[in-house]
Amino acid sequence: SGASALGTALLDNTNLRLLNLRLNSLTDAAAKKLASGLRTNNTLTALDLVFNGIGDTGALALSSALEHNLTLRELQLGFNHVSNYAKLGLRKTWTERGKEMVRNPRDLAVYESELTLY
């Protein structure tokens, strides 16, 4: 699949800084493939996954990958199917990475449909 190829490409990426996959009907399986590439990628700084079909499984896979990836500075997951539980997990992982978490606190409101981590 395309997401599998992108996940593999992220493993060897040395140039791509921004990846916009907004509105691509990505699922949890696709997010897991991307997460496997993100785990070791050290050049991507922004990933836009807004308006896809990613749920908790995909979001938690991304969260796990972020524990190993300190290069990504912006992750947009708004308008997916991510529960408050998974949003809290992402927020916790992001905070533990030592990054400035949000530019606007509203972006991480646990009960809103948007989730953007900076």
KEPA-149046 format. One record per atom (N, C-alpha, C): x, y, z; residue in three letters; atom name; residue number from 1. Coordinates in steps of 0.1 Angstrom, whole numbers, plus 2048, in hexadecimal, padded with zeros to 3 digits. Layout:
// KEPA-149046
+------+-------+-----+------+------+------+
! east ! north !  up ! resn ! name ! resi !
+------+-------+-----+------+------+------+
!    X !     Y !   Z !  Ala !   CA !  NUM !
...
+------+-------+-----+------+------+------+
***
This chain:
// KEPA-149046
+------+-------+-----+------+------+------+
! east ! north !  up ! resn ! name ! resi !
+------+-------+-----+------+------+------+
!  808 !   7F4 ! 800 !  Ser !    N !    1 !
!  800 !   800 ! 800 !  Ser !   CA !    1 !
!  809 !   80D ! 800 !  Ser !    C !    1 !
!  803 !   818 ! 7FD !  Gly !    N !    2 !
!  80A !   824 ! 7FD !  Gly !   CA !    2 !
!  810 !   828 ! 80B !  Gly !    C !    2 !
!  808 !   826 ! 815 !  Ala !    N !    3 !
!  80D !   829 ! 823 !  Ala !   CA !    3 !
!  819 !   820 ! 827 !  Ala !    C !    3 !
!  819 !   814 ! 822 !  Ser !    N !    4 !
!  824 !   80B ! 825 !  Ser !   CA !    4 !
!  830 !   810 ! 81E !  Ser !    C !    4 !
!  82F !   814 ! 812 !  Ala !    N !    5 !
!  83A !   81A ! 80A !  Ala !   CA !    5 !
!  83F !   826 ! 811 !  Ala !    C !    5 !
!  836 !   82F ! 815 !  Leu !    N !    6 !
!  83A !   83B ! 81C !  Leu !   CA !    6 !
!  842 !   838 ! 829 !  Leu !    C !    6 !
!  83D !   82E ! 831 !  Gly !    N !    7 !
!  843 !   82A ! 83D !  Gly !   CA !    7 !
!  851 !   826 ! 83B !  Gly !    C !    7 !
!  853 !   81E ! 830 !  Thr !    N !    8 !
!  860 !   819 ! 82C !  Thr !   CA !    8 !
!  869 !   824 ! 828 !  Thr !    C !    8 !
!  863 !   82E ! 820 !  Ala !    N !    9 !
!  86B !   839 ! 81B !  Ala !   CA !    9 !
!  870 !   842 ! 826 !  Ala !    C !    9 !
!  868 !   843 ! 831 !  Leu !    N !   10 !
!  86C !   84B ! 83C !  Leu !   CA !   10 !
!  878 !   846 ! 843 !  Leu !    C !   10 !
!  87A !   839 ! 842 !  Leu !    N !   11 !
!  885 !   832 ! 849 !  Leu !   CA !   11 !
!  893 !   838 ! 843 !  Leu !    C !   11 !
!  892 !   83B ! 836 !  Asp !    N !   12 !
!  89F !   83F ! 82F !  Asp !   CA !   12 !
!  89E !   84E ! 82B !  Asp !    C !   12 !
!  894 !   855 ! 82F !  Asn !    N !   13 !
!  892 !   863 ! 82B !  Asn !   CA !   13 !
!  89D !   86C ! 830 !  Asn !    C !   13 !
!  8A3 !   874 ! 827 !  Thr !    N !   14 !
!  8AD !   87D ! 82C !  Thr !   CA !   14 !
!  8AA !   88B ! 827 !  Thr !    C !   14 !
!  89F !   88D ! 820 !  Asn !    N !   15 !
!  89B !   89A ! 81A !  Asn !   CA !   15 !
!  88D !   89F ! 81E !  Asn !    C !   15 !
!  884 !   897 ! 81F !  Leu !    N !   16 !
!  876 !   89B ! 822 !  Leu !   CA !   16 !
!  874 !   8A1 ! 830 !  Leu !    C !   16 !
!  86F !   8AD ! 830 !  Arg !    N !   17 !
!  86D !   8B3 ! 83D !  Arg !   CA !   17 !
!  85F !   8B4 ! 841 !  Arg !    C !   17 !
!  856 !   8B6 ! 837 !  Leu !    N !   18 !
!  847 !   8B7 ! 83A !  Leu !   CA !   18 !
!  840 !   8AD ! 831 !  Leu !    C !   18 !
!  837 !   8A5 ! 838 !  Leu !    N !   19 !
!  82F !   89B ! 831 !  Leu !   CA !   19 !
!  820 !   89E ! 834 !  Leu !    C !   19 !
!  819 !   8A2 ! 829 !  Asn !    N !   20 !
!  80B !   8A5 ! 82A !  Asn !   CA !   20 !
!  803 !   89A ! 824 !  Asn !    C !   20 !
!  7FC !   892 ! 82D !  Leu !    N !   21 !
!  7F4 !   887 ! 829 !  Leu !   CA !   21 !
!  7E5 !   88A ! 82D !  Leu !    C !   21 !
!  7E2 !   896 ! 82E !  Arg !    N !   22 !
!  7D4 !   89A ! 831 !  Arg !   CA !   22 !
!  7CA !   895 ! 826 !  Arg !    C !   22 !
!  7BF !   890 ! 82B !  Leu !    N !   23 !
!  7B4 !   88C ! 822 !  Leu !   CA !   23 !
!  7B8 !   880 ! 819 !  Leu !    C !   23 !
!  7BF !   876 ! 81F !  Asn !    N !   24 !
!  7C3 !   86B ! 817 !  Asn !   CA !   24 !
!  7BD !   85D ! 81B !  Asn !    C !   24 !
!  7B2 !   85E ! 823 !  Ser !    N !   25 !
!  7AB !   852 ! 828 !  Ser !   CA !   25 !
!  7B5 !   848 ! 82E !  Ser !    C !   25 !
!  7BE !   84D ! 836 !  Leu !    N !   26 !
!  7C8 !   844 ! 83D !  Leu !   CA !   26 !
!  7C1 !   83E ! 849 !  Leu !    C !   26 !
!  7C4 !   831 ! 84B !  Thr !    N !   27 !
!  7BF !   829 ! 856 !  Thr !   CA !   27 !
!  7C9 !   827 ! 861 !  Thr !    C !   27 !
!  7C5 !   820 ! 86B !  Asp !    N !   28 !
!  7CF !   81C ! 876 !  Asp !   CA !   28 !
!  7DA !   814 ! 870 !  Asp !    C !   28 !
!  7D8 !   80B ! 867 !  Ala !    N !   29 !
!  7E2 !   803 ! 861 !  Ala !   CA !   29 !
!  7ED !   80C ! 85A !  Ala !    C !   29 !
!  7E8 !   817 ! 853 !  Ala !    N !   30 !
!  7F1 !   820 ! 84C !  Ala !   CA !   30 !
!  7F9 !   828 ! 856 !  Ala !    C !   30 !
!  7F2 !   82C ! 861 !  Ala !    N !   31 !
!  7F9 !   834 ! 86B !  Ala !   CA !   31 !
!  804 !   82B ! 872 !  Ala !    C !   31 !
!  801 !   81E ! 874 !  Lys !    N !   32 !
!  80B !   816 ! 879 !  Lys !   CA !   32 !
!  818 !   814 ! 870 !  Lys !    C !   32 !
!  815 !   814 ! 863 !  Lys !    N !   33 !
!  820 !   813 ! 85A !  Lys !   CA !   33 !
!  829 !   820 ! 85A !  Lys !    C !   33 !
!  822 !   82B ! 85B !  Leu !    N !   34 !
!  829 !   838 ! 85C !  Leu !   CA !   34 !
!  830 !   839 ! 869 !  Leu !    C !   34 !
!  82B !   834 ! 873 !  Ala !    N !   35 !
!  831 !   834 ! 880 !  Ala !   CA !   35 !
!  83E !   82C ! 880 !  Ala !    C !   35 !
!  83E !   821 ! 879 !  Ser !    N !   36 !
!  84A !   819 ! 879 !  Ser !   CA !   36 !
!  856 !   821 ! 872 !  Ser !    C !   36 !
!  852 !   829 ! 868 !  Gly !    N !   37 !
!  85C !   831 ! 861 !  Gly !   CA !   37 !
!  860 !   83D ! 869 !  Gly !    C !   37 !
!  857 !   843 ! 871 !  Leu !    N !   38 !
!  85A !   84E ! 879 !  Leu !   CA !   38 !
!  863 !   84B ! 885 !  Leu !    C !   38 !
!  863 !   83E ! 889 !  Arg !    N !   39 !
!  86B !   83A ! 894 !  Arg !   CA !   39 !
!  87A !   83D ! 893 !  Arg !    C !   39 !
!  87F !   83C ! 886 !  Thr !    N !   40 !
!  88D !   83E ! 884 !  Thr !   CA !   40 !
!  890 !   84A ! 87B !  Thr !    C !   40 !
!  885 !   850 ! 876 !  Asn !    N !   41 !
!  887 !   85C ! 86D !  Asn !   CA !   41 !
!  88D !   868 ! 875 !  Asn !    C !   41 !
!  897 !   86F ! 86F !  Asn !    N !   42 !
!  89C !   87A ! 876 !  Asn !   CA !   42 !
!  89D !   887 ! 86E !  Asn !    C !   42 !
!  894 !   888 ! 864 !  Thr !    N !   43 !
!  893 !   894 ! 85C !  Thr !   CA !   43 !
!  885 !   89A ! 85B !  Thr !    C !   43 !
!  87B !   892 ! 85C !  Leu !    N !   44 !
!  86D !   897 ! 85B !  Leu !   CA !   44 !
!  86A !   8A0 ! 867 !  Leu !    C !   44 !
!  865 !   8AC ! 865 !  Thr !    N !   45 !
!  862 !   8B5 ! 870 !  Thr !   CA !   45 !
!  853 !   8B7 ! 872 !  Thr !    C !   45 !
!  84B !   8B5 ! 867 !  Ala !    N !   46 !
!  83D !   8B7 ! 868 !  Ala !   CA !   46 !
!  835 !   8AC ! 861 !  Ala !    C !   46 !
!  82A !   8A7 ! 867 !  Leu !    N !   47 !
!  822 !   89C ! 861 !  Leu !   CA !   47 !
!  814 !   8A0 ! 863 !  Leu !    C !   47 !
!  80D !   8A2 ! 858 !  Asp !    N !   48 !
!  7FE !   8A6 ! 858 !  Asp !   CA !   48 !
!  7F6 !   89A ! 854 !  Asp !    C !   48 !
!  7EE !   894 ! 85E !  Leu !    N !   49 !
!  7E5 !   889 ! 85B !  Leu !   CA !   49 !
!  7D7 !   88D ! 85E !  Leu !    C !   49 !
!  7D3 !   899 ! 85C !  Val !    N !   50 !
!  7C6 !   89E ! 85F !  Val !   CA !   50 !
!  7BC !   898 ! 855 !  Val !    C !   50 !
!  7B0 !   896 ! 859 !  Phe !    N !   51 !
!  7A5 !   891 ! 851 !  Phe !   CA !   51 !
!  7A8 !   883 ! 84B !  Phe !    C !   51 !
!  7AB !   87A ! 853 !  Asn !    N !   52 !
!  7AD !   86C ! 84E !  Asn !   CA !   52 !
!  7A4 !   863 ! 857 !  Asn !    C !   52 !
!  7A7 !   856 ! 857 !  Gly !    N !   53 !
!  79F !   84D ! 85F !  Gly !   CA !   53 !
!  7A7 !   846 ! 86A !  Gly !    C !   53 !
!  7B0 !   84E ! 86F !  Ile !    N !   54 !
!  7B9 !   848 ! 879 !  Ile !   CA !   54 !
!  7B2 !   848 ! 887 !  Ile !    C !   54 !
!  7B3 !   83D ! 88E !  Gly !    N !   55 !
!  7AD !   83B ! 89B !  Gly !   CA !   55 !
!  7B8 !   83A ! 8A5 !  Gly !    C !   55 !
!  7B3 !   834 ! 8B1 !  Asp !    N !   56 !
!  7BD !   833 ! 8BC !  Asp !   CA !   56 !
!  7C9 !   82A ! 8B9 !  Asp !    C !   56 !
!  7C7 !   81F ! 8B2 !  Thr !    N !   57 !
!  7D2 !   816 ! 8AF !  Thr !   CA !   57 !
!  7DD !   81D ! 8A8 !  Thr !    C !   57 !
!  7D9 !   825 ! 89D !  Gly !    N !   58 !
!  7E3 !   82C ! 895 !  Gly !   CA !   58 !
!  7E9 !   838 ! 89D !  Gly !    C !   58 !
!  7E1 !   83F ! 8A5 !  Ala !    N !   59 !
!  7E6 !   84A ! 8AD !  Ala !   CA !   59 !
!  7F0 !   845 ! 8B8 !  Ala !    C !   59 !
!  7ED !   83A ! 8BE !  Leu !    N !   60 !
!  7F6 !   835 ! 8C8 !  Leu !   CA !   60 !
!  803 !   82F ! 8C2 !  Leu !    C !   60 !
!  802 !   82A ! 8B5 !  Ala !    N !   61 !
!  80E !   826 ! 8AE !  Ala !   CA !   61 !
!  817 !   832 ! 8AB !  Ala !    C !   61 !
!  811 !   83D ! 8A7 !  Leu !    N !   62 !
!  818 !   849 ! 8A5 !  Leu !   CA !   62 !
!  81E !   84E ! 8B2 !  Leu !    C !   62 !
!  817 !   84D ! 8BD !  Ser !    N !   63 !
!  81C !   852 ! 8CA !  Ser !   CA !   63 !
!  828 !   849 ! 8CE !  Ser !    C !   63 !
!  828 !   83D ! 8CB !  Ser !    N !   64 !
!  833 !   834 ! 8CE !  Ser !   CA !   64 !
!  83F !   838 ! 8C6 !  Ser !    C !   64 !
!  83D !   83B ! 8B9 !  Ala !    N !   65 !
!  848 !   83F ! 8B0 !  Ala !   CA !   65 !
!  84E !   84C ! 8B5 !  Ala !    C !   65 !
!  846 !   855 ! 8BA !  Leu !    N !   66 !
!  84B !   862 ! 8BF !  Leu !   CA !   66 !
!  854 !   861 ! 8CB !  Leu !    C !   66 !
!  854 !   855 ! 8D2 !  Glu !    N !   67 !
!  85D !   853 ! 8DD !  Glu !   CA !   67 !
!  86B !   852 ! 8D8 !  Glu !    C !   67 !
!  86D !   84E ! 8CB !  His !    N !   68 !
!  87A !   84C ! 8C5 !  His !   CA !   68 !
!  87E !   857 ! 8BB !  His !    C !   68 !
!  874 !   85F ! 8B7 !  Asn !    N !   69 !
!  877 !   869 ! 8AD !  Asn !   CA !   69 !
!  876 !   877 ! 8B4 !  Asn !    C !   69 !
!  882 !   87D ! 8B4 !  Leu !    N !   70 !
!  882 !   88B ! 8BA !  Leu !   CA !   70 !
!  883 !   896 ! 8B0 !  Leu !    C !   70 !
!  881 !   893 ! 8A3 !  Thr !    N !   71 !
!  882 !   89C ! 898 !  Thr !   CA !   71 !
!  875 !   8A3 ! 895 !  Thr !    C !   71 !
!  86A !   89A ! 895 !  Leu !    N !   72 !
!  85D !   89F ! 892 !  Leu !   CA !   72 !
!  859 !   8AA ! 89C !  Leu !    C !   72 !
!  855 !   8B6 ! 896 !  Arg !    N !   73 !
!  851 !   8C1 ! 89F !  Arg !   CA !   73 !
!  842 !   8C5 ! 89E !  Arg !    C !   73 !
!  83C !   8BF ! 894 !  Glu !    N !   74 !
!  82E !   8C2 ! 892 !  Glu !   CA !   74 !
!  827 !   8B5 ! 88D !  Glu !    C !   74 !
!  81C !   8B1 ! 894 !  Leu !    N !   75 !
!  814 !   8A6 ! 890 !  Leu !   CA !   75 !
!  805 !   8AB ! 890 !  Leu !    C !   75 !
!  7FF !   8AA ! 885 !  Gln !    N !   76 !
!  7F1 !   8AE ! 884 !  Gln !   CA !   76 !
!  7E8 !   8A1 ! 882 !  Gln !    C !   76 !
!  7DF !   89F ! 88B !  Leu !    N !   77 !
!  7D6 !   893 ! 88B !  Leu !   CA !   77 !
!  7C8 !   897 ! 88C !  Leu !    C !   77 !
!  7C4 !   8A3 ! 88A !  Gly !    N !   78 !
!  7B7 !   8A8 ! 88B !  Gly !   CA !   78 !
!  7AD !   8A1 ! 882 !  Gly !    C !   78 !
!  7A1 !   8A0 ! 886 !  Phe !    N !   79 !
!  796 !   89A ! 87F !  Phe !   CA !   79 !
!  798 !   88C ! 87A !  Phe !    C !   79 !
!  79D !   884 ! 883 !  Asn !    N !   80 !
!  79F !   875 ! 882 !  Asn !   CA !   80 !
!  795 !   86F ! 88C !  Asn !    C !   80 !
!  797 !   863 ! 890 !  His !    N !   81 !
!  78F !   85C ! 899 !  His !   CA !   81 !
!  797 !   858 ! 8A6 !  His !    C !   81 !
!  79D !   862 ! 8AB !  Val !    N !   82 !
!  7A6 !   860 ! 8B7 !  Val !   CA !   82 !
!  79F !   864 ! 8C3 !  Val !    C !   82 !
!  79E !   85A ! 8CD !  Ser !    N !   83 !
!  797 !   85C ! 8D9 !  Ser !   CA !   83 !
!  79F !   865 ! 8E3 !  Ser !    C !   83 !
!  798 !   86A ! 8ED !  Asn !    N !   84 !
!  79F !   872 ! 8F7 !  Asn !   CA !   84 !
!  7AB !   86B ! 8FE !  Asn !    C !   84 !
!  7A9 !   85E ! 900 !  Tyr !    N !   85 !
!  7B4 !   855 ! 905 !  Tyr !   CA !   85 !
!  7C0 !   856 ! 8FD !  Tyr !    C !   85 !
!  7BF !   854 ! 8F0 !  Ala !    N !   86 !
!  7CA !   854 ! 8E7 !  Ala !   CA !   86 !
!  7D0 !   862 ! 8E6 !  Ala !    C !   86 !
!  7C8 !   86C ! 8E6 !  Lys !    N !   87 !
!  7CD !   87A ! 8E6 !  Lys !   CA !   87 !
!  7D5 !   87D ! 8F2 !  Lys !    C !   87 !
!  7D1 !   878 ! 8FE !  Leu !    N !   88 !
!  7D9 !   87A ! 90A !  Leu !   CA !   88 !
!  7E6 !   873 ! 909 !  Leu !    C !   88 !
!  7E6 !   867 ! 903 !  Gly !    N !   89 !
!  7F3 !   860 ! 901 !  Gly !   CA !   89 !
!  7FC !   867 ! 8F8 !  Gly !    C !   89 !
!  7F7 !   86D ! 8ED !  Leu !    N !   90 !
!  7FF !   875 ! 8E4 !  Leu !   CA !   90 !
!  805 !   881 ! 8EB !  Leu !    C !   90 !
!  7FC !   888 ! 8F2 !  Arg !    N !   91 !
!  801 !   894 ! 8FA !  Arg !   CA !   91 !
!  80C !   890 ! 903 !  Arg !    C !   91 !
!  80A !   885 ! 90B !  Lys !    N !   92 !
!  814 !   881 ! 914 !  Lys !   CA !   92 !
!  821 !   87E ! 90E !  Lys !    C !   92 !
!  821 !   877 ! 903 !  Thr !    N !   93 !
!  82D !   873 ! 8FB !  Thr !   CA !   93 !
!  834 !   880 ! 8F6 !  Thr !    C !   93 !
!  82C !   889 ! 8F1 !  Trp !    N !   94 !
!  831 !   895 ! 8EB !  Trp !   CA !   94 !
!  838 !   89E ! 8F6 !  Trp !    C !   94 !
!  832 !   89F ! 901 !  Thr !    N !   95 !
!  837 !   8A6 ! 90C !  Thr !   CA !   95 !
!  844 !   8A0 ! 911 !  Thr !    C !   95 !
!  845 !   893 ! 912 !  Glu !    N !   96 !
!  851 !   88C ! 917 !  Glu !   CA !   96 !
!  85C !   88E ! 90D !  Glu !    C !   96 !
!  859 !   891 ! 901 !  Arg !    N !   97 !
!  864 !   893 ! 8F7 !  Arg !   CA !   97 !
!  86B !   8A0 ! 8F9 !  Arg !    C !   97 !
!  865 !   8A9 ! 902 !  Gly !    N !   98 !
!  86B !   8B6 ! 905 !  Gly !   CA !   98 !
!  869 !   8C0 ! 8FB !  Gly !    C !   98 !
!  85F !   8BF ! 8F2 !  Lys !    N !   99 !
!  85C !   8C9 ! 8E8 !  Lys !   CA !   99 !
!  852 !   8D3 ! 8EE !  Lys !    C !   99 !
!  852 !   8DF ! 8E8 !  Glu !    N !  100 !
!  847 !   8E8 ! 8EB !  Glu !   CA !  100 !
!  83B !   8E2 ! 8E6 !  Glu !    C !  100 !
!  831 !   8DF ! 8EE !  Met !    N !  101 !
!  826 !   8D7 ! 8EB !  Met !   CA !  101 !
!  81C !   8DE ! 8E1 !  Met !    C !  101 !
!  818 !   8E9 ! 8E4 !  Val !    N !  102 !
!  80D !   8F0 ! 8DC !  Val !   CA !  102 !
!  810 !   8FE ! 8DB !  Val !    C !  102 !
!  80C !   904 ! 8CF !  Arg !    N !  103 !
!  80C !   912 ! 8CE !  Arg !   CA !  103 !
!  7FF !   918 ! 8D4 !  Arg !    C !  103 !
!  7F4 !   911 ! 8D2 !  Asn !    N !  104 !
!  7E8 !   916 ! 8D7 !  Asn !   CA !  104 !
!  7E2 !   90A ! 8E0 !  Asn !    C !  104 !
!  7E0 !   90C ! 8ED !  Pro !    N !  105 !
!  7DB !   902 ! 8F5 !  Pro !   CA !  105 !
!  7CE !   8FB ! 8F0 !  Pro !    C !  105 !
!  7C6 !   902 ! 8E9 !  Arg !    N !  106 !
!  7B9 !   8FD ! 8E3 !  Arg !   CA !  106 !
!  7BC !   8F1 ! 8DA !  Arg !    C !  106 !
!  7C8 !   8F1 ! 8D4 !  Asp !    N !  107 !
!  7CB !   8E7 ! 8CA !  Asp !   CA !  107 !
!  7CC !   8D9 ! 8D1 !  Asp !    C !  107 !
!  7CE !   8D8 ! 8DE !  Leu !    N !  108 !
!  7CE !   8CB ! 8E4 !  Leu !   CA !  108 !
!  7C3 !   8C8 ! 8EE !  Leu !    C !  108 !
!  7B8 !   8D0 ! 8EC !  Ala !    N !  109 !
!  7AD !   8CD ! 8F5 !  Ala !   CA !  109 !
!  7A8 !   8BF ! 8F3 !  Ala !    C !  109 !
!  7A8 !   8B8 ! 8FE !  Val !    N !  110 !
!  7A5 !   8A9 ! 8FD !  Val !   CA !  110 !
!  797 !   8A6 ! 8F8 !  Val !    C !  110 !
!  78E !   8AF ! 8F9 !  Tyr !    N !  111 !
!  780 !   8AC ! 8F4 !  Tyr !   CA !  111 !
!  77D !   8B1 ! 8E7 !  Tyr !    C !  111 !
!  787 !   8B7 ! 8E0 !  Glu !    N !  112 !
!  784 !   8BC ! 8D2 !  Glu !   CA !  112 !
!  789 !   8B2 ! 8C8 !  Glu !    C !  112 !
!  784 !   8B4 ! 8BC !  Ser !    N !  113 !
!  787 !   8AA ! 8B1 !  Ser !   CA !  113 !
!  794 !   8AD ! 8AB !  Ser !    C !  113 !
!  79A !   8B8 ! 8AE !  Glu !    N !  114 !
!  7A7 !   8BB ! 8A8 !  Glu !   CA !  114 !
!  7B3 !   8B7 ! 8B2 !  Glu !    C !  114 !
!  7BE !   8B3 ! 8AC !  Leu !    N !  115 !
!  7CA !   8B0 ! 8B4 !  Leu !   CA !  115 !
!  7D6 !   8B5 ! 8AC !  Leu !    C !  115 !
!  7DC !   8BF ! 8B1 !  Thr !    N !  116 !
!  7E9 !   8C4 ! 8AA !  Thr !   CA !  116 !
!  7F3 !   8C5 ! 8B5 !  Thr !    C !  116 !
!  7FE !   8BF ! 8B3 !  Leu !    N !  117 !
!  809 !   8C0 ! 8BC !  Leu !   CA !  117 !
!  815 !   8C7 ! 8B6 !  Leu !    C !  117 !
!  81A !   8D1 ! 8BD !  Tyr !    N !  118 !
!  825 !   8D9 ! 8B8 !  Tyr !   CA !  118 !
!  831 !   8D8 ! 8C2 !  Tyr !    C !  118 !
+------+-------+-----+------+------+------+
***
